[in-house]
Amino acid sequence: MKKVLDLRHTAYISVGANLGDRLAACRQGAGLLGRCPDIRITAHSPYFESAPRDYESQPRFVNAVFSVETTLDPFSLLARLKHQEFLAGRTDKAVRFGPRVLDLDLILYEDLVIDTKDLVVPHPRMHERAFVLRPLCDIAPGVIHPVIGQSVLELLDNPEVAAQDCMRIKHEVFHELL
């Protein structure tokens, strides 16, 4: 009998929302992914509240980051994230960088560098955003950005990033998702 290889890959996913019950939306997004048979959440940061970036005339965001082990390739994982956003009520008609009920972004996938029309990994703006780096630093400060060559902790030391309005709002870790 052939043994099927169960190759697990580590990825980091950012979750955010700024419409409706922002915290509940983020929890729901993480919870739904955690129930997928091909995704296992291994760590979950505390939640942060942050000012909007790029499109500033909108409500504040709630954000977190979680690490997962997955058997999905990066493109299939992205498709799963987009499906979860759709289930939460997000549409393709949203304003770029605008308000959203749920945002799930693939931040890192192992140490891969992917640059296609449909997927860019590492996330192209992750190193500029405190709302990604602060929660990521809580669960994986030593992870190296595969393009820049610096750890998450080093990226967070950038004065422009450190000055961004991004504050921890919850000190809980969601062990029930692990």
Helices and strands as residue ranges (DSSP letters): E 9-17, H 22-34, E 39-44, E 48-50, E 61-70, H 74-87, E 103-109, E 114-115, E 120-121, G 126-128, H 130-139, H 152-156, H 159-162, E 166-168, G 175-177
